[in-house]
């Protein structure tokens, strides 16, 4: 027997699921002889790449992890006392293992199908309650991208709500975090808001131009100001007040709501989430109830299901930008769900007592440090403080000597230009750390530091008595019941069991690309070399990150064909916004300030027009043809009409309808001929990689969803990363950063941290490293193969709305379900019925109302595709029974879907179909049934009776009794 050596540990074979035999069978079903023929009939030859991607050879999982360990090892993890919104913390191992490292949590999709997302939704309700309780305000959302963007969203929201005619000035205290001020400048200018930065103790808010004001609590240098008089002045002059606050400090300090603030924003990072060189972290946002219908982002609310049981779902304006488009006040499309779940569970685990003790310990250690520094003769200037000391040194030479000595000891402080030094302690600081800090100062001063006592003496809080918190918080049982590891473990598992994720079955969401999140890609995320760095640490301590950034930017340039990439945007929507600002900056640098018209197809993702308006552009909608393509005649007419003022065209490619438009090069040329630039939405980039590219079709800028094409998990609705690539003449207008200059750029930032969500970039780095150029191209080809296989199997049962000229779809397709309305069946009924078949619904009613958009990705096997197709065909037969009159139009298996265990385990079953048909519609379901925990949810009820925090105590006992009765009661 002849033996042949062949590598076995090949990652591509694990990512691209269908094997050779399966691919051959699928090609026969489609009616083509090869993948090459399929691609030739799908992708227009004019836009095909002329050569393969020039990327490093693919690595095995073992080889990658070994190499990446060396790269990460170049990072130096110092003890950072820099503060500025980022602090060292410890994620409890039980939470790290069972949430952050658990695909049951990180592979779930945004909870639009709430019946199979009750665990995540409850975790988010917990998070909202944490924010509401600690900030003292009535409403909180389920997180924003970071503190800086939360502050910007607050500014926009209040500007839209002011009743002061013509007021467009926004006061910002100079003591607000510098990265936040930078981001506010970026966001204010395009929409005509004038930022006024100054001393909050001296500003006169009686000027009628002011609509809002923002302060920091504690301030950026650590001072804890009493803002009561400032807020009273603002209220007297009808000026809204935003306070940026520290959640840990609020366990000891009077809440912003009690002080009179209208909005509170901040970052929940120090509740157990690693610094990660800047992100991802959940920004928080709370406000007064009067703003509940305009609060940006996602709001989780309580409602009831068909049985009257309590159920959670996303409430009110959750997809505002899709509904209101260019009239939206925010382009927020994603959140930081996984991070807010982590911060909320950190609070559940520790409870109010431990949280307060964390804060107390941190503050007492700061007092101990102050006393030791005073003995050394160092001046501390903060009158009131929580965790941060502000030290005035004698000279610049002393500051330089201190920095050298501190860094030699593995310690980072914050250094001011005026020879001050900031030291922010954290909940990981211990007495020996204080001793180490004092030793550094003693060496520089040529003195001996006194030996610290072994125990810290009790002391009063170092703030005015009026700012000492007296109100209660976190009184709900959920924050007072799970402090032992067994209890928190079981609680997290209980929530996990309520959610359907990629660990259960494929999630065939069109436009959202639920790809495999390989375990090997995820492993480095929790390494201390990745998570332990402060984003404002000296650059020489982050050599590993610099290599990650440099390599990833080069690889993304190769994939897109562009000349430069910015990794800063921490969501697709932020990437859109940054790309439009680059175009805007280009025009303005040429003196073309009047170029402000953005042409946007009617089929575009809703964030496109919302982002354009936020960038100060005027949106002009371009029609689509009946076959779903851009109406080129209308585009030409609009381009001619607005030629003098044309800024850009925003286009998605392949189109939002899942088709490679043949005319795309002509479309881009037309825009260029009229002096405009082409922005390509990268939502469908996974159908381009290796076959074509944004630069090849003629685009000038494109954002990439790393949480789609490049395998960062969706995390139940975030985190995401949305870097942008640009051609050379747009590169100078990519985002910069006020604290850490990014590649010498002078533009403002779009995210709070210089490289956005840096700590999850290793996931995409790993994916590209282990796939290589050939593997990435094959992934695109198999994604197209899988989509066309589903199309071939389903098109005789459901009309496929749009195809290319050879009858092929791209990586996704749209099934038209509108004609079922004649029988009383809505597309929502199909979506809910799929839950009974163990599947999450495809994208519902986007981009066309009454349709399903299906995208299987390359990571699903033929067996899984067949299960999904069999389920869809079975549902079509159920619809046919309604159409024929065999099943009642209202009392049928679709209208009552999904079916819970409580639904079918009643004593008297009175429905006209069997229990077996309800819950075991196909044999494969029996082997591994996923049970929805609630019946169909009444969203309208929840909007009319908005509850967005944990159930109030007085209702809690009553609702538990109601649930018991519902389980015992008759059928409904």
Phi, psi and omega in degrees: 000129180272130179252139181235133180281134177209134180301138180256323186278066182255115187294321184305322181293340178270332181276312179275103195290312186295126175282182185299316181295319179295319179298319181297318179294320180293320179297322178296318179297320180290326180100031176231163184270337185203164174296323179302318178295318180299314181295320179298327180275354185251313185260123181304133183299332183295337183252005180291143176295145182274344181213159180294162177295134179265083181235158179302152179300146183296142177254151171287167178301315182295316181293320179298311184297325177293316180293318184290331176299322178293319179296310181297329181295345177286341176287140177251116183268096177273167169279112186260123176245036185282325181073230181057039175092000180229124185221147177294146182204173178235123172279123179304132182307326181294329177280320178301312185289322191260352173236295186300322182260016186248114181298339174298335176261315190276348179260002180288158180264168174311135188283054174289329174263085194294332183298334179246030178219025186293331179293309178298320182295322176294320178298324179286325173300319176301314181299314179300322179294320177303312183293316179300312183296313185285327181272345177073024178245168193273333187229141172220147176269180186268027173109152169239186193285324177189179184295318182297315180289329175297319178297320179293320177297322178297316179300313180297315182299314183291326176298323180287341186255352182293144177259005179274110187297128176077002180287121180221018178258140181231116180276136177230124177299140177294350178267008170287150181309135184300324179292330177290316178300318179302312182292323177298321178299316180302314187279335184283316190302311184298334183257013172080020175269133179263119179274129176244108183258129182189195182274120183294341181280348184241343185294142175258109183273007179285347175302124183295348180285343183277129172251339182203167180210152182225137177226165182245139188217104351296161184289170184301328179268005175101347180295137176259104181271149170269109187268009186302314181293320178299316181292322178298319177297318180296314180298322179299329184254018178056044178249123177291150180236129173252131172246127170270127189228162177257118184300321181293319178298328183289351172288343179244335186259150175306135187288152176304322179298319179292332178280347176108008180294151177270327182221146173231133178231166178169199186228129181267018185303321187283003172267059169090007182255125181303153180297322171057031180058026172126346180165173007276149175220152181274116170284141179251158185209118175230158185200174176288156186299335182299342182259012190297334181267001178233001180301132182285159175081202187260133178242123179266130181232163178265138176221204175228157176261187185298339179266001182086006180279154176298137178208150181255153172196169178286137192249164168050241191272031189307323178244047186305319185291336178283326184279314187265342177051243185292349177267000180292149178267357181210149175255012183301123179242334179236178178219199177240059189303309183301322181287323177289326174298317179297314181294320178294319181289327173304318180289318177301316183292315185274327180073171185297326183293312181293321178301313180297326179290322173306311182296317180298313180300316180300314182293318181294324176294323176298319177296319178298317178297317179301315181298318179295320179292324179298319179296333178275356178088018180267130183277128176249123193260349180285123178288316177235141179205164174253295184232000190237128175257144181242108189253136177255120179266172186277333186200165176294327179296321178293321179297317179296319179295322179294317180297319180296316181292319181295315182292329175296332179267006179075035184232137175246131170246174172265130182246124180267158179292333183266036177058024170269161178227134176253137176231115179250116178276171186212178184288352174268351181292136177236173185300323181292333175293319177299318179298320179296318179297316180296324178297321178299311180297319181299318180297317181294323182274353182070033181236175175254129176280138177296146176288132183283148174296153182289337179236144180271131181285152175294149180206166177277155176296132187276055176217164176303147183301332180291344181257006176280124185292132176241343182282152180279163177204158177053048181272348182297146181306329183298331180269004184227021187229348191235047186268344173271150186298320177302319184293315181291323178301312182291324179295314179296320179293321178301316179292317180303321183294346181272353188246135173271132181224184176295347175289344180260313186193173179294148175240099193270052185279119174294141178075347185251345165051073181274077183279168172302132171254088190297143182300320180298327177291329186276335189304314184295341184303327183262008175290139179298331178295339178263317186274341192271357185270137172283138184295341180253017174294154177307140186301329182292345176275356185238042181297325178296313177299321180299321178292318178301312181298313184297312180297313184296320177298317180296317180294319180291328173297318179296318182292322184268339186083008183269175185260338182210150179225137170253131180265004188291318184302129185257024169194165177299320180296321177293326176295317175304311184298315179297321178296319178292324177294327177296317177296316179299315179298321178299310181298316184292326178296335178268003180086004183268059182295339182281347181283097185223012181267126176250119175274127184224124179299149181297337182274359188294154172305141186298337179290338182301302179295326179296317179295321180298317179295318178298332178274007176083023182257158175262125183272130173239121185277135177255136183291157171251151178279174181296334180271009172092356180274167173296134176284099187297325179295317179292322177300315180297319180296318180289322179295319177295316183297321186251021186307318184292332185245009186292124176263309186196166166248135172256124184220142175257135181218132348310164187299163176301340180271005175079036182225139172279106182289129184292335188265013190300320180295317177298321179299313181295318178299320180300317180294317179297321179297335179264012175085007181264173176242160184249120174260123178255124174286124186272018182304329183250028182298334180293352173261007179246326193307120178087342181256318177211189180201161178303319180294324181295321180281348176109009178285157179254336181208147181207136171265149180244133175270098180296338178277004173243280186297325190245028157075009171292132184297152178287336173063026181078014180129023179137150024273163173226168172223135184231058181299159179237143173249147182219159171287167191302319186284353174262348185303321180298346186253015173287163185297143171252201179201138185286330185265315179238103181304134181252108176052034174070011182281145183257352178295159177289171182272162173244350175227159184292325182262150186301322180243032175055232183272069190299323190286351175255359174298330176304336180294311179291324176301317180295316182301311181293320181299320185272343178268322186069173182298315181296317180296321178296319178296318180294328176299317178297316181296319182285330173300320178291320177300310182299319180295316181289334174292313176300317179302315181297323181283331188257345191292340176278352179253326180227131176298133174268123195289315185226142174215168175282185187291342177260011178080017180257151170261170176277235182270357182209164179213163180244123174267129181273116180247012186291329184287347176289345180300332179301329179265005179086009181262125179261161177300329178298325179297321178294317180301315181289324180294328179301332178298325179292341178263012180072026180235146168279144181292150166296182180294127186261127171059031170219134001276359181241129179301142177079019181234168171241128176255121189248131175222111186276338189066169181278353188269003180258136181283164176300322181298319180289321176299319180294320177301316180296314180297318178299320179296315181295323178291320177298319178295323178298324177293324177294322176295320180300325178294326176289317181299323183277349182091357178295324176251145181295144184295332182247327184258073183223172189293335179282317184293331181267356181290150358277161183256121179271169176298320179297329180296314189267346182266024176280159183291314182251109179267116186246003184282155186282005175234163186281158174300322181299316178297326182296312190248343177234062185293339176220157186299323184296336181292327183301322186291335187205061186292129170260121184261117169300142184269346176225157175280185184303133188270140177269094183291324181298321178299316181294326178289326179286332183235068191291120171230118184237025173224176179305146183308128179306148186303321183292339178265343190299309182296319181298319184289327176299319179294321179297321180295319178298315180296323180296320179294331182271341192285178180288174180294160183227000000 
